[in-house]
Amino acid sequence: MGELARYVAIITDGNGRWAQQRGEDVAAGHQAGADAVKARLRDAAALGIEELTVYSFSTENWGRPADEVDALMSMFAERILGETPELLDQGVRMRFLGRREGVDPQLVSLMEWAEEQTANNTRITLFVAFNYGGRAEILDAARGFTGTTEAEFAERLYAPDMHDPDLLIRTSGEQRTSNFLPWQCAYSELVFTPALWPDFSRADLEAALQEYEARRRRFGGR
């Protein structure tokens, strides 16, 4: 067995196609996707993962139909309010990364509340990339930067306490990283799976972790 992946990021893709296959509206797919995040977070903690980062809403997603975006914003607010107490009891630390400008102030307040409530938890950290774009993050970090090292620059990223992911998983069969964590994933191992995100099971997660363990990371060396 190789090294265990302690820091895992997932592009949670396929909610819309999952709903379409079932003749349901896209909002049902996003609800199923949120259920999958909750379930796989529980599995990740049990499997020894220390940080799980999920791509929940990108800066480009504002271009989707207004009714879909409105439903997503309502779902985020409801989920944060309803599930934070449970995550607190389970030892989950919540962190959000992304631009907060332009987001409804009430939703931002809920995000800050969830972070404050769970700040002292240590079992696993859930990073939620919300209103996130990798290029935007780098541009924001570069504004006013006067340092000279990568470490100094990394301190200006949205979540400087987040470790670089060992493993990046993308669901739904697409094979691209879609502007997700380009700085942090420079040397991450990539695993692509055909499973749509709501169908991504614990067995799928374990398979991705096993594939990671079979690889040898070189970080540019031999």
Secondary structure by P-SEA (a helix, b strand, c coil): ccccccbbbbccccaaaaaaaacccaaaaaaaaaaaaaaaaaaaaaacccbbbbbccccccccccaaaaaaaaaaaaaaaaccaaaaaaabbbbbbbcccccccaaaaaaaaaaaaaacccccbbbbbbccccaaaaaaaaacccccccaaaaaaaccccccccccbbbbccccccccccccccccbbbbbbbccccccccaaaaaaaaaaaaacccccccc
